[in-house]
Amino acid sequence: MKSCLPPDPNPTRPAQALPAGSCDAHCHVFGPANRFPYAADRSYTPPDAPYEHLVALHDFLGFDRGVIVQASCHGTDNTAMLDAIARGEGRYRGVAIVDDGIDEKGLVALNDGGVRGVRFNFVRHLGGRPDMKVFWRVLDRVAEMGWHVVLHLDANDIVELQDTLSKIRIPFVIDHMGRVQAARGVEQEPFRLLVELMRDNPLAWVKVCGAERVSVGKKPFDDAIPFASTLIETAPDRVLWGTDFPHPNISKDMPNDGGLVDLMFRFCPDEDLRKRLLIDNPARLYDFA
């Protein structure tokens, strides 16, 4: 089974301070495995990155809020995420992974625990597309909770799933700019369709994070800037940003989380747009007080 590199243990201090109320809208907690075991059918084994590590990073970088996204290595056991949300005492919200067996009691418990959405992986190296019958049944159920769905896609999925995306009737968030590849330019079909989706569908949201995944993989990942900037300008009220700490499955340059904050300032230099990206949009979607 594949293992993952650990995150950079020495984040740099961002060159500019984040505004009060800023939210890291995409981060994870992993383990610790001796308390929260990883799923038996996982496709990778990460180094432990528990709640304490996440809080220390957020305190250092200046994030007041965060959204903890359930990762596939923990499968449908959301216990580690729920524990972190509870310990944060209102600082965190969550996005869960669930299957067809979730009942109303389970959904209510997740909602009471701070969950506001579900996530589905379509990415090939994480197992590929889910059972689409299950996908639609889960979306019908979480719609009643007022939740949204997060879609982790490969770039080609944006092309192949156009009909599916048009049929979603709840807010949906596309992770990591759709994992488009910077080397193929802003005119590539997946990115062109993503921009059209953000322009035309009021239910569509996108995370302009994961620059290290969009980039050719070399720090400081500035080749991802045109993609993030275009998406922010296209739908400024439906964009989110996060660190993606602790950066699972990075095979090239491991990002420095302080450096990623600096990169965000470069692709979003306008103060008003930054307020929407970091504060207003996540507060609205994730029900922060």
Stockholm file with secondary structure:
# STOCKHOLM 1.0

chainA/1-289         MKSCLPPDPNPTRPAQALPAGSCDAHCHVFGPANRFPYAADRSYTPPDAPYEHLVALHDFLGFDRGVIVQASCHGTDNTAMLDAIARGEGRYRGVAIVDDGIDEKGLVALNDGGVRGVRFNFVRHLGGRPDMKVFWRVLDRVAEMGWHVVLHLDANDIVELQDTLSKIRIPFVIDHMGRVQAARGVEQEPFRLLVELMRDNPLAWVKVCGAERVSVGKKPFDDAIPFASTLIETAPDRVLWGTDFPHPNISKDMPNDGGLVDLMFRFCPDEDLRKRLLIDNPARLYDFA
#=GR chainA/1-289 SS CEECCCCCSSCCCCSSCCCTTCEEEEECCBCCTTTSCCCTTCSEECCCBCHHHHHHHHHHHTCSEEEEECCGGGTTCCHHHHHHHHHHTTSEEEEECCCTTCCHHHHHHHHHTTEEEEEEECCGGGTCCCCHHHHHHHHHHHHTTTCEEEEECCHHHHHHTHHHHHHCCSCEEEGGGGGCCGGGCTTSHHHHHHHHHHHHCTTEEEECCCHHHHSCSCTTCGGGHHHHHHHHHHCTTSEECCCCTTCTTCCSCCCCHHHHHHHHHHHCCCHHHHHIIIIIHHHHHHTCC
#=GC SS_cons         CEECCCCCSSCCCCSSCCCTTCEEEEECCBCCTTTSCCCTTCSEECCCBCHHHHHHHHHHHTCSEEEEECCGGGTTCCHHHHHHHHHHTTSEEEEECCCTTCCHHHHHHHHHTTEEEEEEECCGGGTCCCCHHHHHHHHHHHHTTTCEEEEECCHHHHHHTHHHHHHCCSCEEEGGGGGCCGGGCTTSHHHHHHHHHHHHCTTEEEECCCHHHHSCSCTTCGGGHHHHHHHHHHCTTSEECCCCTTCTTCCSCCCCHHHHHHHHHHHCCCHHHHHIIIIIHHHHHHTCC
//
